[in-house]
Amino acid sequence: MSALPIVLLVLLGLALAALVWGWFEAGWVRLRRLELRVPGLPPELDGLRIAHLSDFHLGVPSRGARAVERAVAWVAERQPDLTLISGDLLSRPAGEERLRRAVERLPRCYAILGNHDLAISRDPFSKPVRVDELGPCELLFDDGRLVAVRGRRVWIAGLDPVSRGREPDLSAEADLRILLSHFPNAVERIRPGSFELLLAGHMHDGQICLPYPGGKVRFAHPAARYTAGLYERNGTVMHVSPGLGTTFVPFRFFARPEATELVLHST
C-alpha cells in the first residue's frame, strides 16, 4: 500500500474521532459552583445562591438536550434561592414540550427569550417559536419583578432580544438589582450603577474551539469581548454562561456546556 492511502486513512480516522468527541462533549455538562463579590450586597443576601442557565436550544437533534436535563436535575436537587435563564430556550417548535417539563422543576425561575427563540439568526435549522408564558417560570419582556428574598428586595429585570439596540432603563429601588440580557454587550449600554449583577449567554464559549497554550481560538464570535465567565464594568458584575445547547452543528469542541450556581458575597 502506498503512503497516500495510509495518510488518507489516518486523516479520515482523525476526522471521525473528532466528530465522535464533539458529539460526546455536547452532552458532557459541567456543573459548576462559582463565588463572586458583589459591591454593596446587604449582609442578609451574603451567600445568596443563583442558578444561571442559558442557551438550551431545544428542538434540534443534539446531546445538548441531555445537558439540559442533567443541569435541570442538578438545580432541582440544590434548590437555589433563584433560577435565572438568559435566553435561547428553543430552536424549533419540537422542543417546546421538553422545555415546559424542564422549567416546572426549576425553583423560583425567571427567564428571557433569545434571538434563536425568534429565529433571528443565520442558523438554517432555527424556526421561530415565540412563547408568551412558561407556567411556573416567569418570562420577562423589557420588564421586571420585585421579589422578596431573605427579607430583602431583589429586582429582576429582563430584556427582550428585539430591543437589543436600546439602552435598558429597567432599574428600580431595591437591595439587589439583576438584569437578564441574552447579549453580553448590554453591559456597555446600561447606566453605571443601575444594576449590580448582569447575567448573559449567547456566546457558547465559542462552541467550536482550537486550544493553544494559555487560551483558545473561538470560531463562533471570534472577535467577541465577553465570551464566558465573570467580568466587571462600571460597578456591574456580569456572568456570561457557556450555555447548554448547540447551534448550526450538534458538536462542541473544548467548550463544554455548563450550568452555574453563583454564590454572591458582599465586599
N, C-alpha and C positions, 0 to 999 in steps of 0.2 A: 504494500500500500504506500502510495506517495505521501509526501509530507502535507500537501494541500488538503486532502480529505481529512487527515488527522486534525489539522488545525480547525477545519470547519466543524468537525465533531466536538472538539473541545469548546469552541465558541458557542455551539448550539447547546451543549450541556450547561455552560455558564449562564446562558440566557434563560434556560429552563429553570435552573436553580434560583436565579434572581426573581423570576415570576412567582415561584413557589414561596420564596421568602417574603416577597411583597404582599402576597395574599395572606400569609400567616400573620405578618406584622400588623395588618389592618385590623385584626381582631385581638391583638395582644395588648390589652389595655393596661396602662399604668394607673394605679390607684395611689394618689399622692397627697400627703398632708404637708401644707406649706404655711409657715408662720410669717406674719408681716406686721410691721409697725404702721399705725395709722395716727397721724398727728391729731391731737385734740379728742381722742376717743375717751368717753366717760369711763370711770372705773367700773361701773356696772356692766359695761359692754366688753371689758377686757376678757379675752378668751372666747369671744363670740365666734361660732363656727358657721361658715357659709360654704355649702357645696356649690361649686361652679362647674356647670356642664355647658357644652356648646356643640354645634355643628353635628347633629345626629344624621342628617341626610338620609332619612329612612325612605324606603320605597324603591331603591335600586339594588340589584344583586351585589352584595358586598359583605365582608365579615365585619364591617362597621356596625351592622345591626347586632352582632354578638357583643361587640364592645359596649354598645348602648345598654344591652340587657345586663351585662356584668356591672357596669357603672351604676345603673339604677338599683340593683340589688345591694350594692355596697353602700349607697347613700341611704337606702331604706333601713339598712341594718344600723348605721351610725346615727341616724336621726339628728341631723344638724339643726341649728336654730332657723336657718333659711336655706332654701334651694333656689338658685338663680340660673336661668338658662339664657344664653346670649345669642339665640337665633339659628337659622338654617335647620329647622326641625325636620322638614320634609324636602325631598327632591322630586317625588312623584306621588299621585293620589294613593297608590297602592300601600303606602306606608302609614296612612292616617290611623287605621285601627290599631296598629302596633304602637304608635305614638300615644294614643289615648290610654292604652293599657299601661304604658310606662309611667306617664305623669300621674296616674292615680296612686302610684306607690310612693311618690316623692313628697316629703313633708314640707309644708308651708312654702309652696312653689310659686314663683313668678317668672314669666318668660316674655321674650320679644320674638318677632319674626326676623328673618334674614333675607338676603337677596334671592337665595335659591327657593325659598317658600313662594316667591312671586315669579320665579323663572327669569329674574333679571340677571342673566349670566350667559356666558359663551358656552356653557356646558350643554351639548346637544341632547343629553339624556334627562335634563330637567324639564318638568312641566309645572305650571302654576298650581298651587294648592293653597289658596287663601283661606285660612281658618280664622274665625272671629271669636271663638271661645274654646277652652280646653278643660271644661269641667272644673275640678278642684284646683287646677293650676290657672292662675290669673294671667291673662295676656295683657300687655301694656302697649298702647299705641300713642306715642307722644303724650303720655300722661303718667301719673304716678299714684302711689298708695302710701298713706301714712299708717304705719303699723307699730304696735307696742311690742317691744322685745326686752325682756328682763326689766320691765318697769321704765324703759326709755323709749323715746320716739325715734323711729327709723323711717326715713323717706326713701322709697324705692321707685325710681323713675325709669321709663323705657323709651327708647327712640324707635320710631317706625323706620324701616330701611328706605322708604321712598323719600324721607326727609333728610337724607344724609348731607345735603348741601346747606342746610340751615343751622344756625347756631342754637343749640338747645337752651331753653330758658325754663327749666323744669324744677329748679330747686325750691325747697320750702323750709320753714323753720322746723328744725329737727336736731336731735343729738348726733345723728349719723345720716349722711346723705349718700345714697348709692345710685349710680347711673348704669343702666344696661344699654350698651351700644354694640351692634354686631360688628361695626367697623372700628378698629383701634384708633384711627386718626381723629376720632371725636375728641380725644384728649387735647388736641391742639385747638379745638374750637370752643370748648367750654370756658366760661368766665372763671378766672382764678378765684379759688375759694368757694365755688358753687357746689362742688361735690368732693367729699373726702375719698371716695372709692369709686372706681370705674371698672366694670367687667366687660370684656370684649372677646371676640372669636375671629372667625373668617379665615385666618391665616393657615390653619392646619400645620403650623410649624414647618411649612414648605411642602409637606406630604411626600414629595419625591426629592430626596436629598443625596448629595455626594459629600461624604465626610472628608476632612483633611485635618492635620494636626492643629488643634486649637479652635476648630469650628467646622462649618459645613456650608456647602453651596445649596441654597434652597431654590428649586426650579419653579415652584409656584411663588409668585410675588418676589422675585429675586432682589428687587431694589427696596423692599419694604423696610421701614424703620423699626416697626414694632412687630415682632414675629411670634414670640412665646415667652411667658414668664412675667416677671414684675418690672414695672417702670414707674418713675416718679416725675411729674411735671407740674409746675406751678401749684404745689401743695396738694395735688391729687395723686393717689397711688392707683396704678392700673395693673390689672392682671389680664393677660391675653392667654386664653385657653388654646392648647393644641387641638382641641376638638375630639370627636369620637368617630365620625364617619369619613367617607371619601367622596371626591368628585372627579369627573372625567374618566378616571380609571380606578378599579377597585383595589388599588395597591397603596402601601406606604413603605417608604424606604428611609430608615434612620429618622423617623418622625412618628414615634409611637402615639396612638390615641391616648388621651388622658382624662380622667375625672379627678378634680382637685378639691380638697377640703381646705379652705382658707381659714386660718385661726388668727383673729385680729387681736393685737395688743396695743396698748397706749404707749406713747413715747415718754 
